[in-house]
């Protein structure tokens, strides 16, 4: 699971965080469970478990559901949400690299890689172009930053004294793919130019060893 930064955490908060990670792992491996089952597995009281479950529910990691029984009142149980799935390790980039590698290794299909990235750019353009309609360049740049932030790029925008903009991306969710297939970076640059409808120049690139991706806009 993705571990949260421990800086500034007290011993008690670190203990609570560790307990909640163990609860999430139990639900991941065991499926739907009630407070009693979880308490038994972790050797904690049901009251303590319910306190942790309240926190996990507020974070969007678990759902509380009612399970009907043959007799008596329904039993409350817990299960992971779709959002919680993002807390566990993913190897999507390995699958993408393997599939792209299969295409690249065959001379008959190597050219399809360019077509795939171009197709991806067109889909993204169709998805985001309506969000740019009627906006000023400043508003478009702000909208682009919001789009990229939602995709995990950790974006920042700065306005230069000449009225142009610098857009910085401090994270690249597809860095492993972009490092091997420069079409990914070309796709992003072309997309930015189309969405903003002004000159855009990439001055630094994470996939090429830079500390961030930097774009000069306008």
HELIX and SHEET records of a PDB file:
HELIX    1   1 UNK A   11  UNK A   30  1                                  20    
HELIX    2   2 UNK A   35  UNK A   42  1                                   8    
HELIX    3   3 UNK A   46  UNK A   58  1                                  13    
HELIX    4   4 UNK A   83  UNK A   87  5                                   5    
HELIX    5   5 UNK A   92  UNK A  105  1                                  14    
HELIX    6   6 UNK A  112  UNK A  128  1                                  17    
HELIX    7   7 UNK A  129  UNK A  132  5                                   4    
HELIX    8   8 UNK A  137  UNK A  150  1                                  14    
HELIX    9   9 UNK A  175  UNK A  180  1                                   6    
HELIX   10  10 UNK A  183  UNK A  196  1                                  14    
HELIX   11  11 UNK A  206  UNK A  208  5                                   3    
SHEET    1   A 3 UNK A  33  UNK A  34  0                                        
SHEET    2   A 3 UNK A  75  UNK A  80 -1                                        
SHEET    3   A 3 UNK A  62  UNK A  67 -1                                        
SHEET    1   B 4 UNK A 155  UNK A 159  0                                        
SHEET    2   B 4 UNK A 165  UNK A 169 -1                                        
SHEET    3   B 4 UNK A 213  UNK A 217 -1                                        
SHEET    4   B 4 UNK A 200  UNK A 204 -1                                        
END                                                                             
